Amino acid sequence: MDSTTDIWDILWLFFWSYVFIAYLTVLFMVLADIFRDQGLSGWGKAVWVLFLVFVPVLTAFAYLVTRGSHRDQSR
């Protein structure tokens, strides 16, 4: 086994671990923001969470684009 292969495997592991942690952070931030938003109805929250469960990456991106400006106002 070549030692450079081991180094690249470790670097890829670190890279994908970082991507996964960033992904989870975005999902939890969006989820917390959904429940913190007073202007969003209960049904609206349920729909966002439902889509977040079944299509997480697309829904998180759509939420940040459509409701991202409300994040600063809700604090």
Rosetta blueprint (number, residue, H / E / L):
1 M L
2 D L
3 S H
4 T H
5 T H
6 D H
7 I H
8 W H
9 D H
10 I H
11 L H
12 W H
13 L H
14 F H
15 F H
16 W H
17 S H
18 Y H
19 V H
20 F H
21 I H
22 A H
23 Y H
24 L H
25 T H
26 V H
27 L H
28 F H
29 M H
30 V H
31 L H
32 A H
33 D H
34 I H
35 F H
36 R H
37 D L
38 Q L
39 G L
40 L L
41 S L
42 G H
43 W H
44 G H
45 K H
46 A H
47 V H
48 W H
49 V H
50 L H
51 F H
52 L H
53 V H
54 F H
55 V L
56 P H
57 V H
58 L H
59 T H
60 A H
61 F H
62 A H
63 Y H
64 L H
65 V H
66 T H
67 R H
68 G L
69 S L
70 H H
71 R H
72 D H
73 Q H
74 S L
75 R L
